[in-house]
Amino acid sequence: MPTANSDNLSTGVDSNLPWWKHLTGYHWFVFAMASMSWVFDCLDQQLFILARNNALSSLLNDEQKKDLFQYGDYATMIFMFGWATGGLIFGSVGDRIGRAKTLTLTVLLYSLSTGLSAFSTGWLDFAIYRFITGLGVGGVFGLAVALVADTLPDIARAPALGLLQSLSALGNITAGLTSMLVAYLGRIGTIDPANSWKYLFLVGAIPAVLCVFIQLRLKEPEKWVEARKAGRLSGVKFGSYSNLFSEAKLRKHALLGMALCVSGIIGVWGIGFFSPEIVKSVITQSVEAKQLAGIENPTPEQLATLKADVKVAADFWMGVNSIVQNIGAFIGMLVFTVLAQKIGRKITFIIGFLSALVFTVLYFQTFNGVSYIPLSALMGGCQLGIFAGYAIYLPELFPIRLRSTGVSFCYNVGRYVAALGLPIKASLTAWFAKGATTDVEKLTAFRDAASYMCATFLIGIVVILFLPETKDKPLPD
């Protein structure tokens, strides 16, 4: 097996060969470990999205349950604050002590705290576990991207990073399949449907096993090791936020890069990942109407059966929607990667943001049953395709001494700002819902609020105009 010292091609690169032909066995190992860390990270993110409503329905008191959607926003906002904080901390730590060591810690942190969420007894401890999970989740992206960018040869860097981000859809799809399996087990009586959310969170603890392989075999990139040695001799600081913001060029890249990420993050976490709420509401209303047809005065037993049937149906179709949405995301990220290589990063971002705006509004305004679920693929492809751009583009903005720090700052710290999108959406929903008395009217208010929030995609279009084109340029040293 090739060693970590064989991880860079310097001369004699044949550009006619496919990018993967330039990779050694060790390159593939690094790519696999970084990708799996991010895949499981996304699995835990998506499990939270799918379990969020059921968990809160179980943990909130009767008074709190009246504002279930709002508490869903609060839980997500707390998670995103943890995410942003973890990005700040572990991005800098990764530049200082090494990408591989820090990646091990973040995977362990997010997987164990996700598992502990299953043992929550109320809103407070659930929120604490969400914050800790966010800390671990926040560190992974910048570390995984920096690890791959610094290890793989330049000719393979952009397509490999685009593929790394695309593979995140596998984590989301696995979460959807897990949700469907748990719903099925609840339907046949193997588990209590009321505790289905606990099983989802327990599955999220599995990635802790990955830490063993990361810690034992993964080495630090040779580029980083050599640069770190030189930095100690010359006094250059690694992972320093003061250095990141002391140079005008890097400061510009950091702040505009953060704004670029804010646009996509609000679009996905403030809007797109609330599609399960749309699915659940529509399916619930549909199943209830069908089951109650012709029954004038249902008995308590009939109502209890109806409640169980409705929950199982809603959980099942939420899982299907998640799978379809993330199949679209996988394709969208691959398409973004190809376009970024052919026509450039900036124009591809503009196409991506415009497409996300159009198809997100279309989904939230028109979804009215299971036959509309294919729209979720279009929305997911356009929204999450943008995130392949973040994986490719952000490392190209920062030198090796600040690469993990800069990428993590842009991708994760922007979540402090993006988290504000959640109470804004909640306030918009409440404003549109004034005077609403029926579930249908409340759902319409939710649709309208999400649609107006899509203006966030316009921010990304404006910001990218002020950032450099990096296509076919080497990583900054």
N, C-alpha and C positions, 0 to 999 in steps of 0.2 A: 504493500500500500504506500503511495507517495506520502511524503512528510509535509508538514506545514510549510517547510522552506521551499517547496516546489510549487507554490501557489500563485505564481505570477509569470505571465509570458512577457518577454521584453522585446525580442527581435524576431524577424522571420515569420510574422503572423500572416497567415493566408486568409484574407478577408472573404474569399470566395467560399470557404467552408462554413457550414451552419455553426451558429454560436456554440452549441453544445459539444461540437467536435473539439473545441479548444479546452475542454475541462478534463482534469485528471480525476482519479478516484477520490483523492482528498477533497477536491473542489466539490464533488457531488455529495460527499459526507457533510461538509459545511453547509451546503445549500439545503440538504435534507433536514439537518438539525435546526437551522434557522427557520425553515418553512414550517416544520412541525410545531415549533414554539409558537409561531404566529397562527397556525391552524387551530391549535388547542386554545389559544387566547381568544380567537373568534368564536370557537365552540362555547366557551364560558360566557362570552358577551351575549350570544344568541339564546343560550339557555335562560339567561336572566330575562330577556325580552319575552320569551315564550311563557316563563313561569311567573312573570311579574304580577299579572292581574289575579291569578289564582292564589299566589302567596299573600298578596295584600288582602284579598277577600277573607283569607283565613286568619290573618294576624291583626287586622284593624278591628276596633270596637264598632258598635252599631252606628255611633255618631260619625266616626271617621269614614265609614263605608259610603256615606252619602256623597262624599267627594272622592270616589275611587280613582277617577281619571287624574285628578289633581295630585293624589298621593303617588300615582304612577309617575307623574312628572317629577315629583320631589325625589323619589327613589332613584330615578334616572339621573337627575341633577347631582345628587350626592355621589353616585357612581362616577360621573364625569369629573367632578371636583377631585375625587381620589385619583382618577386617570391622569388629570393634568398635573397633580402634585407628584405622582410617581414618575411622570415624564421628566419633570424638572430635576428630581433627585437622581434617578437612575441613568438618565442621559449623560449627566456630568460624571457620575461615578464610572460609567462605562468607558469614557475617554481617559479617566484617571488610572483605574486599576485593571481595565481590560473588558472587552465585550463579552467573552465567553463566561467568565466568572460571574459577571453581573446578570447575564441572561439566565443562568442557573437559579439565582436568587429570585428573580422576578417570576419565573415559571412556578416555582415552589409557592410563592406568596399568593398568586392569583388562584391556583388550583385548590390549595388547602382552605382558603377563605371562602371560595365558592361552595365547597363541601360543607363547611360550617354553617353556611346560610340555611341549610336544610334543618338545622336544629334551632332556628330562631323561634322565640316565644312571643315576640311582640314587635311593634314598629321600631323601637329604639335599637335593639340588638341587630335586627335585620338591616337597618341603615348603617350601622357600624361595620358589619360584614361587607356590605356593598362598597363602602369607602376603602376598606383594606384590599378588596378584590381589585378596585380601580387602581390602587397603587401599583400592584403587580402588572396589571394589564397595560398601564401607561408606560412602563419601562420597556416592554418587549419590542415594539415596532422599531424605535430608533436603534436599539441594540442589534436586532436581526438585520436591518437594512445596512447598518454600518459594517457589520461582520461580513456580509456578502460583498458589499462594495469594495472593501479593503482586501478581500481574499481572492476573488475571481479576477481573471484578466479583463482588461478594459473592453475588449471586443464583445465579451459575454455579459458585461455588467448590466446594461439597461434591460435586455430581454429577460435575464435571470431575475432581476428585481420585479419586473412586471409579472412574471410567472409566480414569484413568491407571493405577491399580493393577490393574484388570481386564485391561488390555492386556498386562500382564506375562505373562499366560498365553500370548500369541502367541510370546514368546521361548522359553518352555518347550516349546510345541508344535513350534516350528521345530527345537529341539534334538532332540526325539523323531523328527521326520522325517529329520533329518540322520543320526541313529543308524541308522534303518532303511535309508537309502540306502547308508551305509557298510557295513552288514551285507550288503546285496545285492551291492555291488561285491566284497566279500570272497567271497561264495558263487560268483560267476561267474569269479573268478580275476583280476579287474582290479587288486585290491590284496591285500596279504598280511593275512589276518584278524588275525594276531598284532600288527599295527601299527595296527589300526583306531582305537585310542584316540588315536594321534598325529594322525590326520586330524580327529578331533573337536575337539581343542584348536587346531589350525590354523584351523578355521572361526571359532573364538572371537576371532581377531585382526582379523576384518573390521570390527568397530565402530570401529576407530581412524579410519576414513574419516569417520565422523560428526563427529569433532572439527573438521574443516575448516569445516563448515557452522555448528557452534555458535560457533566463534571469530569467523567473519566477519560474521554477521548478527544474532546474539542480543544484545540489550541488557539492561542491568540494569533491574529494575522501578522505575518512577517513585517508588512509595511508598518503596522502600528508599533510592534516591538522595536524596530529600528528607529522609528521617529521618536518613540518614548525615550530611548537611550540618548539620542541626540538632544532631545529637549531638556533632559536632566543636566547635560553638560553646558548647554547654552542658557539655561534658565527660562526657557519657554514653558509657559504653563499649559497644561492639558485640561480640558473640561472646565475652563474658567469663563463664567458669565461676564465678568468684567472685561475680559479680552474680546468676547463675542460682541459686546456693545461699544467697545472703545474704538474700533475701526469702522469708519463710515460705511464702507462697502458691505462688511459683514452685518452691521447693524441694519442696513437697508434690507438685505436678504432675509435676516431673521424676522423683522417686523412684517414685511410684505409676504414672506412665506407663511407666517402665522395667519395673516388675514386670508391668504389663499386657502388654507386649511379650514379656517372658520366657516367659510362658505359651504364647503362640502360636508363638514361635520354637522352643522346645523341641519343641512338638507337630509342627512341620513338619520342622525340621532334625534333630531327635533321633529322630523316629519316622517321619513320613509319607514323607520323601524316602529312606527305606531300603526302600521298597516294591520297587525293582529287585532287591534281594537276595532278597526272597521270590520274585519272579517267576523270577529266574535259577535259584534252587535247585529250585523246583517243576518248571520246564520241563526243566532238566537231568536230573532224576531220571526224568521222564516219557519223554523222548526216549531216554535210555540204556536204560530198561526195554524200550521198544518195539523198539529196534534190536538188542538182545542176545537178544530172545525167540527161542528155538530154536537159538541158537548156544552150544554147550557150551564150546568152546575157541577163542575168537577169535584170529586171527593178528595179528601186529604191524601189518600193513597194515590189517586191519579195525578195529583199535583206533584207529589214526591217523585213518582216515576217520570213525569214530564221534566222535572228539574234535572234529574240524573241524565236523561236522554239528551237534553239540550246541552248540558256541559260536555258530554262525550263527543257530540257532533261538532260543537264549537272548537274543542281542543284538536280534534282530528283535522278539520279544515284549516285551522291556524297552522298546523304542521305542514299541510300540503302547500299552503300559501308561502310559507317560509322556504320550502324546498324550491318551488318555482321561482321565487324572487331571487334566490341565490344561484340557481342555474343560470338565470339571466345575468346575474352579477359576474359569474365566472366568464361567460362569453364576452360581456362588456369590458372586463378588465383586459382580456386578451386582445380585443379589438383596439382598445386604447393604446396598448403596448405597441402593436403593429403600426398604428397611425403615428404615434410619437416618434418611432424610428424613421418613418418615411417622410412625413410632412413637417415634423418639428414638434417640440413640446408645447409651445404657446398656442398655436392654432388648434391643436388637439384639445387643449384645455377649454378653449372657447366653444368648440363644438360640443364637448362634454357637458359644460354647464348649461348651454341652451337646451340640449336634449333632456337633461335632468329636469329642468323647469317645466317643459311641455308635458312630459310623460308622468311626472308626479301629480301635477294638477289634474290631468286626465284620469289617473287612477282614483284619486280621492273624490273627485266629483261624480264619477260614473259607476264605481263598484257597487253591484247590487245582487250578488249571488255567486255561486261557485263557477258559473260560466264566464265570469269576468276575471278569474284568477290568472289567466295568461297575461293580462295587463301588468301583473306584478313582475313578470320577467322583464318586460320593457322598462319599468320603473327601476328595478334593481340593476339592470345592465347599465342604464344611463347614470344613476346615482353613484354606484360603486365602481364603475369604470374610471371615474375621476381619481379614485384612491390608488389605482395602479400608477397614475401620473405622479402622485405624491411619493411613492416608493422609488420611482425612476428619477424624479426631478430634484427632490430635496437634497440628497447626498451630493449632487453636482453643484450645490451652492456654497459648500463649506469645506475648509481644509481638514486634513486628517486629525489634527489636534483638537478640532471642535466639531468633528463630523457627527458623532453620536449626540453631542450636546445640541448642535444646531438643528438636526433632524427632529430630535425629541422636543425641543422648544417649539418648533413650528407645528408639528403634528399633534402634540399633546397639550401644550400650554394654551393653545387656541381654544381648548375645551373650557377653560374658565369663561371665556367670552361666549363660546357656543352654548354652554350650560344655561346662559341667560335666555336663550331661545325657548327653553322649556317653560319657564313662568310666563314668557310673552305669549306663547301658544295657549297656555292655560287661561291667561287673561282674555285673549281673543275669543277663546271658546266660551268663556263665561259671558262675555259681552254679546256675542252672537246668540247665546242661549237665553238671553233675557226674555222672560215671558213664556219660555218653552215649558210645556207641561207633559209632553209625551216622549217616549224613548226615541221615536222617529225624529222629532223636532230637535232633541238634544244631539242626535247623531248628525243631523244636517249642520248644526252649529260647529261640531267638531270637524266636519268636512271643509267648511268654509274657512275656519281658522287655519287649518293645515295648508289650504290652497294659497291663502294670502302670505303665509310664511315662506312660500317658494320664491319670493322676491330675493331671498338670501343668495340664490344662485347667481344673481346679477352682480353681486359683490366680487365673486371670483373672476368674472369676465373683465371687470375694471382693473382689478389688482394685477392680473397676469400681464397686462399691457406695460407695466412699469418694471417687470422683472426680465432678466436676460434670457436669450435663447441659448441653450447649452447642447443642442444636438451636435454630435460628432466632435465634441470637445473633451479633453481628458479631465479627470477629477483634479480639483485644485490641491496643491501640496501645502 
